[in-house]
């Protein structure tokens, strides 16, 4: 309606001007959530959500609804050709969120007779410190056993026949990586390999190794010779604390 005389000065809206419960769903913009800045990461335990508890609005910390102990897929890499000498998961995935990781996948060497090695990373580069690693491995059936405490890598297999490049030949790797970021404890790596070797027969091995006390923020899997062939795939999982 038109004013008679001077328009009143604008006044700031206060809580007393709005009756409790008067703002309805219809009054909210449809982008009330999607229009805000995205978090872009797993919520912290104290981050809060708005929930309806049998029709009553309440807040809830993320700690009450996050998943219990289990595996979270962090990243997966598949080689598109035979030009990758290593598959690496760096500091974007090895973080303080997890203390324990599982690395699993099917790897194919580009060269016949190759075997897998593992190194950790420090500050974005492979750690090849002299005498920095210790490991022990054994061939299925107890035919071969190797122990070495002054190497520059962890060896996953010794003896027998190594990797083949024919169709169907390759290595299934499963290994656990514990406390990589700790500067008080060694990074412990424990795993198995299950492979079809270069003569077409099955073979298996187990290995345990460590990078002596050092904070590490990455993991690398490579061959003692040559590259990963097309189709090598490794996936890194974090184990929920």
N, C-alpha and C positions, 0 to 999 in steps of 0.2 A: 504494500500500500504506500501511497505517497506520504511524505512527512510534511507537517506544518511547521515552518520555522527551520531551525538548524538541525542537521542530522546528528544524533548522539555519537560521541567518540567511541571507537571500537574498544572493547574490553576483552582481556584474556579470559578464555574459558577455564573454569576451575572445577574441581571435583564436586563442589556443592551444586553446580549447574546441571549435573547429570544424575538422574535417579539410578540407583543400583539395579543392574540387570536389564537396563533399557536398550543396550546396544546388542542387536541380534546378528545372526549369521548373515542375513541379507544386507546388512550395513557394511560388511567387510569386503575389501577389494579381493578379487579372485587370485591375485598374485601376492597375497599377504605373506606367503612363505617363499614361493619361487622368485619373487622380486628382491629378496634379501641376498646378502653375500653368502656364498657357499662355504661350508666349513672345510671341505677338501681333505679331510683326514678322519681317522677313527676318533670319536669323541673321547675326551678325558673322563675319568671316573666321576668327576664332580660336575660335568656338563649336565644341564637340566632339560627335561622334556615336559610338555604340558599334556596331561592325560585326563580322561574322564573316568572317574571311579564311580561306576553305577550312577552317572549323571552329575556327579560333583567334580568340578575341575580341581586337579591337584598337580603339583610338580613332582618329578621323579628324577633322581640322579641316574646317569647312564650305568653306574656300577651295578644297579639292580636289574638291568635288562640285557647287559652284554652277554655274549655267549660264554658258556663254561669252557673248561679246558678242552682244547681240540686244535685242529690244524686250520690255519688261514693261508690260502694261496696268495703268495706275494708277487710272483712273476714267473713267466714261462718263456723259454727261448728255443726256437727251432731254426737250424741252419738251412738257408735257402740254396747254398752251393758249397763247394769244397774249399772255400777260401778262408774259413775261420780257424785260426790256430788254437783258439781257446773259447770256452763259454764262461762268462763271468757275471756274477751278481754283486754289485757294488754297494756303496754306502746308502743308496736310496732304499735298500731292502734290509741290509744288516744294520739294525738300529736298536736303541734301548727298549723298544717295545717288547722284544723277545730275548730270552736267554738261550733258547734251544731252537734249532732249525732242522728241517728235513730236506735233503736234496735228492731228487729222484728222477730217473728218466732213462731213455734208450739212446745210446751213443754208438756211432759208427765211425771207425777210423778210415781216413782216406788212403792210408798206407797199410799194406799187409804187414803183420807181425808187430803192430804197435800195441802198447799198453797204456792205461790211463794213469795220470799223475794229478795230484791235488796240491794247490797252494792257497794260502790266505792272502788277503790284500791289506796294505797299510797305506793310507793317504792316497788311494786311487791307483796304486801300482802293486804288481805281484811282489810278494815278499820272498826273495831268494837268498835270505841271509845264510852265510856259510855256517854250517853246524846248527842251524836254527830249528830243524825238525828231527823228530824221532818217529819211527814206525816199526810195525811188525805185521807180517802177512803170512798167509798159509794157503796152499792149494787144496781144493777139495780132495778128500781121501788121504790127506796127510803126506802126500808125496814130496812136497817142498815147503820149507819154512825159512823165512828171512827176517832178520832183525837188524836194524840200523839206527844208530842214535846221533849221527852227525851228517845229516843230508840237507839239501836245499829244497826238498819237496817231500810229500807223502806218496809212497808207491802203493797202488791198489792190488797188485798181483805180481807174483814171482814164479818162475818155472812154468812148465807145461807149454802149451801153444798159445800164441797171442791172437790179437784181433784180426779178423778177416774182412774183406771188402765185397765178397760175393753177396748176391741177394739172400736175405735172411740171416746174414752174419752180423753180429754186433754185441754190445754189452748193455745189460740192465744194471744200472748203478743205483744203490740206495745207501745214503749215509746220513748220519746225525752229526750236527755241528753244535758244540756246547760252549757257551760263554765266550764268543769271539771278541766282544768289546772289553773284556776284563783285562786290566793290567796287573791283577793280583794272582790270576790263575792261568794256566796254559789253555789255549784253544784246543779242545779235544775233538777228534773226528773218528767216528766208528762206522764201518759199513761193510757191505757185501757187493760182489760182482757176480753176475749170472750171465754167461756168455755162450754164444755159438762161435767157435774159433775158426781160424783160417783153413783148417782141414775139414770143416763142416760138422765137427763133433761138439757136444756140450761139455762145458767145464765151469767150475765155480771156485770162488775164493773169498776169504774174509780178510779184513784189515783193520788195524787200529793205529792211530798216529796222533801227533800233536805238534803244534807250533809252540815252542817253549815260551814262557811268560812274555806276553806282548799283546797290546790292544790291537785288534784287527777289525776292519769294517768291510770286508769283501771276501769272496770265495771264487776260485778259478779251477776249472777242470780242463786239462789239456792232455795231449798224447806225447809220449817220449820222442816220437818222430811224426812229422806230417800234421795234417789238419783234421778237423771234424768233417765228415762227409755230409752230403745233402741228407736232410731228414733227421739229423741228431737233435734230440729234444731233451731239455732238462727243465724241471720245475722246482722252485724253491717255496717251501712252506714255513711259516712261523708257528711255533707251539705256544698257544695262549698260556700266560702265566696263571 
